[in-house]
Amino acid sequence: MTDETPSNEPVGARFREFQAGLDQPDGKRHRQPRRRGGDGEQLTVPPADFASYYGRPVLKPPVWKYDIAGYLFTGGLAAGSALIGAGAQLTGRPGLRKVGRWTALGGVAASTYLLVHDLGRPARFHHMLRVAKVTSPMSVGTWILAAFGPLAGVAAVAELAPLLPQHGVLGLARRIAPPIGNVAGLAAAATAPALATYTGVLLADTAVPSWHDAYPSLPFVFAGSALAAASGVGLIAAPAAETAPLRRLALAAAAVEFGGGHQLERQGLTSEPYQHGRSGRLVKAGRALLAVGTVTALLSRRSRVLSAISGAALVASSVATRFGVFEAGRVSARDPKYTVVPQRERLRSTTQP
């Protein structure tokens, strides 16, 4: 009798023996060796390879394209820049204020384009505004973006007031635009923290293992990344005499992001995509660039060359981090082990006395 020939045991007994092997401590499938007839022939079930039916993943991978990874970056850049613009406004730094406001407008415009492009049709973005669900991060985020965009636009356009004539109707616009822009800039800054962090909440609210398990740390990683990117643009474009606060802000952003990133590596099995493969390389590159940009910013003082190098490193750090986190989620959704093994561990912990 060959190995493929069915035995004469009852099917139920053979199934119970196979099912018992699923509860082995190492999470692999085992079947206790048994004798068949008198020839000492043995059968074992091979270790589980975490494959699923027809080779499909246990979870459906995210349908989002890399437009959303870009959206994560540009949204954070817009939020951080609005905060910098408001701070510059309150501390009397007109050059830095202008850079912050225009960067915020450019970031939110790019975010809106990338989101609409991923949705496929502009009307779908409009349809998302027909309802407001406080329990849905996507719905809340859409409304945050819709509120932030016009405020950032008004604040940025107000910077054009000095270009208007001093008399007539345009002269009146020249006089009233700055105070209106100041109010809009402060209002945009008030919504900026929510814009910077809601995307982390949005990812963590999904069933994607590496995103879902990172719910305590992703908002902090994204907040630090947003401030780092905005500081980088300011260091590149703002007058050197006005960039002293940006160096301190870059240091604070690095502390927040490094703290959140450290927690990403402590979430168990689902932290692997943040450390290995293409996603791991992107995350590590983001941290290395963040360290380089922060140290260079502290050393730059009034050096335009060092400021530009620091700013470029900080911006590139934010891009690498956002794309790395996005790719890590896609990796964890495609590999069944990131779903199956944690579920078995949770089940085992609840059933053991």
C-alpha positions as CSV (number, residue, x, y, z in Angstrom):
1,M,0.0,0.0,0.0
2,T,1.5,3.4,-1.0
3,D,1.4,6.6,1.0
4,E,-1.5,7.9,-1.2
5,T,-3.7,5.0,-0.3
6,P,-6.4,5.9,2.3
7,S,-6.3,4.0,5.5
8,N,-9.2,2.0,7.0
9,E,-9.5,4.3,10.0
10,P,-12.7,6.2,10.5
11,V,-12.5,9.7,8.9
12,G,-13.6,11.4,12.1
13,A,-10.7,9.8,14.0
14,R,-8.1,10.9,11.4
15,F,-9.5,14.4,11.4
16,R,-9.4,14.7,15.2
17,E,-5.7,13.6,15.1
18,F,-5.0,16.2,12.4
19,Q,-6.8,18.9,14.3
20,A,-4.9,18.2,17.5
21,G,-1.7,19.0,15.6
22,L,-2.9,22.6,15.0
23,D,-2.6,23.3,18.8
24,Q,1.1,22.6,19.0
25,P,3.0,25.4,20.8
26,D,5.2,26.3,17.8
27,G,2.2,27.1,15.7
28,K,3.0,24.4,13.1
29,R,0.9,21.5,12.0
30,H,2.1,18.2,13.3
31,R,0.7,14.7,13.1
32,Q,1.8,12.2,15.6
33,P,3.7,9.3,13.9
34,R,1.7,6.1,13.8
35,R,2.3,2.6,12.6
36,R,0.4,1.3,9.7
37,G,0.1,-2.5,9.6
38,G,3.4,-4.1,10.7
39,D,5.8,-2.5,8.4
40,G,6.6,0.6,10.6
41,E,5.5,3.0,7.9
42,Q,4.9,6.5,9.2
43,L,3.1,9.6,7.9
44,T,3.5,13.2,9.1
45,V,1.8,16.4,8.0
46,P,4.3,18.9,6.7
47,P,4.7,22.2,8.6
48,A,2.2,24.9,7.7
49,D,3.3,27.4,5.1
50,F,0.4,29.8,5.9
51,A,-1.0,29.4,2.4
52,S,-4.7,30.0,1.8
53,Y,-7.2,28.8,-0.6
54,Y,-6.1,29.1,-4.2
55,G,-3.0,30.9,-3.0
56,R,-5.0,34.0,-2.1
57,P,-4.1,36.2,0.9
58,V,-6.2,35.8,4.1
59,L,-6.9,39.6,3.9
60,K,-7.7,41.5,0.8
61,P,-4.7,43.8,0.2
62,P,-5.4,47.6,0.3
63,V,-6.8,48.8,-3.0
64,W,-5.0,52.2,-2.5
65,K,-2.4,53.0,-5.0
66,Y,0.8,54.9,-4.4
67,D,-1.2,58.1,-4.8
68,I,-2.2,57.6,-1.2
69,A,1.4,57.2,0.0
70,G,2.0,60.6,-1.7
71,Y,-1.1,61.9,-0.1
72,L,0.2,60.9,3.3
73,F,3.3,63.0,2.7
74,T,1.8,66.1,1.2
75,G,-1.0,66.3,3.8
76,G,1.6,66.2,6.6
77,L,3.7,68.8,4.8
78,A,0.7,71.1,4.5
79,A,-0.2,70.7,8.2
80,G,3.4,71.3,9.4
81,S,3.8,74.3,7.1
82,A,0.6,75.9,8.4
83,L,1.8,75.6,12.0
84,I,5.2,77.2,11.0
85,G,3.4,80.0,9.1
86,A,1.2,80.8,12.1
87,G,4.3,80.7,14.4
88,A,6.2,83.1,12.1
89,Q,3.1,85.4,12.0
90,L,3.0,85.6,15.8
91,T,6.8,86.2,16.1
92,G,7.2,88.7,13.4
93,R,9.1,86.7,10.7
94,P,7.5,87.7,7.4
95,G,9.8,85.7,5.2
96,L,9.2,82.5,7.1
97,R,5.5,83.2,7.3
98,K,5.3,83.6,3.5
99,V,7.1,80.3,2.9
100,G,4.9,78.5,5.5
101,R,1.7,79.7,4.0
102,W,2.6,79.0,0.4
103,T,3.9,75.6,1.2
104,A,0.7,74.8,3.1
105,L,-1.4,75.8,0.1
106,G,0.8,73.7,-2.2
107,G,0.7,70.7,0.0
108,V,-3.1,70.7,0.5
109,A,-3.6,71.2,-3.3
110,A,-1.3,68.3,-4.0
111,S,-3.1,66.2,-1.4
112,T,-6.5,67.0,-2.9
113,Y,-5.3,66.0,-6.4
114,L,-3.8,62.8,-5.2
115,L,-6.9,61.8,-3.2
116,V,-9.2,62.6,-6.1
117,H,-6.9,60.7,-8.5
118,D,-6.9,57.7,-6.3
119,L,-10.7,57.8,-6.1
120,G,-10.9,57.9,-9.9
121,R,-13.5,60.6,-10.3
122,P,-13.7,64.1,-8.7
123,A,-17.4,63.5,-8.0
124,R,-16.5,60.8,-5.5
125,F,-14.7,63.3,-3.3
126,H,-17.8,65.5,-3.4
127,H,-20.0,62.5,-2.4
128,M,-17.8,61.9,0.6
129,L,-18.8,65.4,1.9
130,R,-22.5,64.5,1.7
131,V,-22.3,62.7,5.0
132,A,-20.3,63.2,8.2
133,K,-19.5,60.2,10.4
134,V,-17.5,60.9,13.5
135,T,-16.8,57.2,13.9
136,S,-15.2,57.0,10.4
137,P,-11.6,58.3,10.1
138,M,-12.0,58.6,6.4
139,S,-15.1,60.8,6.7
140,V,-13.5,63.0,9.5
141,G,-10.3,63.3,7.4
142,T,-12.3,64.4,4.4
143,W,-13.9,67.2,6.3
144,I,-10.6,68.2,7.9
145,L,-9.1,68.5,4.4
146,A,-12.1,70.4,3.2
147,A,-11.9,72.9,6.1
148,F,-8.1,73.3,6.0
149,G,-7.8,73.9,2.2
150,P,-9.8,77.2,1.9
151,L,-8.2,78.6,5.1
152,A,-4.7,77.8,3.8
153,G,-5.7,79.3,0.4
154,V,-6.9,82.6,1.9
155,A,-3.8,82.9,4.1
156,A,-1.5,82.3,1.1
157,V,-3.3,84.7,-1.3
158,A,-3.1,87.4,1.4
159,E,0.6,87.4,0.8
160,L,0.0,89.0,-2.6
161,A,-1.5,92.1,-1.0
162,P,1.8,94.2,-1.4
163,L,1.6,93.7,-5.1
164,L,-1.8,95.4,-5.4
165,P,-2.2,99.2,-6.2
166,Q,-2.5,101.5,-3.2
167,H,-5.7,103.3,-4.4
168,G,-9.2,102.4,-5.6
169,V,-10.9,99.1,-5.1
170,L,-7.7,97.1,-5.3
171,G,-6.2,99.5,-2.7
172,L,-9.0,98.5,-0.3
173,A,-8.2,94.9,-1.0
174,R,-4.5,95.6,-0.3
175,R,-5.5,97.0,3.2
176,I,-7.9,94.3,4.3
177,A,-6.2,91.3,2.9
178,P,-3.4,91.1,5.5
179,P,-5.7,90.9,8.6
180,I,-8.0,88.4,6.8
181,G,-5.0,86.4,6.0
182,N,-3.8,86.5,9.6
183,V,-7.1,85.1,10.8
184,A,-7.2,82.4,8.1
185,G,-3.6,81.5,8.9
186,L,-4.3,81.0,12.6
187,A,-7.5,79.0,11.8
188,A,-5.6,76.8,9.4
189,A,-3.0,76.2,12.1
190,A,-5.8,75.2,14.5
191,T,-6.9,72.4,12.2
192,A,-3.3,71.4,11.2
193,P,-2.6,68.9,14.1
194,A,-5.7,66.9,13.1
195,L,-4.6,66.9,9.4
196,A,-1.1,65.8,10.4
197,T,-2.3,62.8,12.5
198,Y,-5.6,61.6,11.2
199,T,-3.9,59.6,8.4
200,G,-2.2,57.6,11.1
201,V,-5.5,56.9,12.7
202,L,-7.0,56.1,9.3
203,L,-4.4,53.4,8.6
204,A,-4.6,51.9,12.1
205,D,-8.4,51.7,11.7
206,T,-8.0,49.1,8.9
207,A,-7.6,45.3,9.4
208,V,-4.1,45.5,7.8
209,P,-1.9,43.8,10.5
210,S,1.2,46.1,10.4
211,W,-1.0,49.2,10.4
212,H,-3.6,48.0,12.9
213,D,-1.2,46.9,15.5
214,A,0.7,50.2,15.2
215,Y,-2.3,52.3,16.3
216,P,-0.6,53.7,19.5
217,S,2.5,55.0,17.5
218,L,1.5,55.8,13.9
219,P,-0.1,59.2,14.8
220,F,3.2,60.2,16.6
221,V,5.3,59.0,13.7
222,F,3.2,61.0,11.2
223,A,3.2,64.1,13.4
224,G,7.0,64.1,13.7
225,S,7.3,63.4,10.0
226,A,5.0,66.4,9.2
227,L,7.0,68.8,11.3
228,A,10.3,67.5,9.9
229,A,9.2,68.0,6.3
230,A,7.8,71.5,6.9
231,S,11.0,72.5,8.8
232,G,13.0,71.2,5.8
233,V,11.2,73.4,3.3
234,G,11.6,76.4,5.6
235,L,15.3,75.8,6.0
236,I,15.6,75.7,2.2
237,A,13.4,78.6,1.2
238,A,13.1,81.0,4.2
239,P,15.7,83.8,4.9
240,A,18.5,82.5,7.0
241,A,18.0,85.1,9.7
242,E,14.5,83.8,10.4
243,T,15.2,80.1,10.5
244,A,16.4,79.7,14.1
245,P,13.0,78.3,15.4
246,L,13.1,75.7,12.6
247,R,16.3,74.1,14.0
248,R,14.6,73.7,17.4
249,L,11.5,72.4,15.7
250,A,13.5,69.9,13.6
251,L,15.0,68.6,16.9
252,A,11.6,68.2,18.5
253,A,10.2,66.5,15.4
254,A,13.0,64.0,15.4
255,A,12.4,63.2,19.0
256,V,8.7,62.6,18.4
257,E,9.3,60.5,15.3
258,F,12.1,58.5,16.7
259,G,10.0,57.7,19.8
260,G,7.0,56.6,17.7
261,G,9.3,54.6,15.4
262,H,10.8,52.8,18.3
263,Q,7.4,51.6,19.3
264,L,6.8,50.3,15.7
265,E,9.5,47.8,16.3
266,R,8.0,46.6,19.6
267,Q,4.6,45.4,18.4
268,G,5.7,41.8,17.8
269,L,5.5,39.8,14.6
270,T,3.7,42.5,12.6
271,S,6.7,44.8,13.1
272,E,8.8,42.8,10.7
273,P,7.7,44.7,7.6
274,Y,9.1,47.9,9.2
275,Q,12.5,46.2,9.5
276,H,13.0,43.9,6.5
277,G,12.5,44.0,2.8
278,R,11.8,47.1,0.7
279,S,9.5,48.6,3.3
280,G,12.1,48.1,5.9
281,R,14.8,49.8,3.8
282,L,12.6,52.8,3.2
283,V,11.8,53.2,7.0
284,K,15.5,52.9,7.9
285,A,16.4,55.4,5.2
286,G,13.9,57.8,6.6
287,R,15.4,57.5,10.0
288,A,19.0,57.9,8.7
289,L,18.0,61.0,6.7
290,L,16.1,62.4,9.7
291,A,19.2,62.1,11.9
292,V,21.4,63.7,9.2
293,G,19.0,66.5,8.6
294,T,18.6,67.2,12.3
295,V,22.3,67.3,13.1
296,T,23.0,69.4,10.0
297,A,20.2,71.8,11.0
298,L,21.7,72.3,14.5
299,L,25.1,73.0,12.9
300,S,23.9,75.2,10.0
301,R,23.2,78.5,11.9
302,R,23.3,81.1,9.1
303,S,24.9,78.9,6.5
304,R,22.7,78.7,3.4
305,V,24.5,75.6,2.1
306,L,24.1,73.6,5.3
307,S,20.5,74.8,5.7
308,A,19.7,73.6,2.2
309,I,21.4,70.2,2.8
310,S,19.5,69.9,6.1
311,G,16.2,70.8,4.6
312,A,16.6,68.4,1.7
313,A,17.4,65.6,4.1
314,L,14.4,66.3,6.3
315,V,12.0,66.4,3.4
316,A,13.5,63.2,1.9
317,S,13.2,61.6,5.4
318,S,9.5,62.3,5.5
319,V,8.9,60.9,2.0
320,A,10.8,57.7,2.8
321,T,9.0,57.3,6.1
322,R,5.5,57.7,4.6
323,F,6.2,55.4,1.6
324,G,7.9,52.9,4.0
325,V,4.9,52.7,6.3
326,F,2.5,52.4,3.3
327,E,4.5,49.6,1.8
328,A,4.8,47.8,5.2
329,G,1.0,47.6,5.4
330,R,0.8,46.2,1.9
331,V,3.4,43.5,2.7
332,S,1.6,42.4,5.9
333,A,-1.7,42.1,4.1
334,R,-0.2,39.9,1.4
335,D,1.5,37.4,3.8
336,P,-1.1,35.2,5.7
337,K,1.3,34.7,8.6
338,Y,0.9,38.2,9.9
339,T,-2.8,37.5,10.3
340,V,-2.8,33.9,11.3
341,V,-0.1,33.7,13.9
342,P,-1.2,36.7,16.0
343,Q,-4.8,35.3,15.9
344,R,-3.6,31.9,17.2
345,E,-1.6,33.6,19.9
346,R,-4.6,35.6,21.1
347,L,-6.8,32.5,21.0
348,R,-4.2,30.5,23.0
349,S,-3.9,33.3,25.6
350,T,-7.7,33.4,26.1
351,T,-8.2,29.7,26.3
352,Q,-5.3,28.9,28.7
353,P,-6.2,29.0,32.4
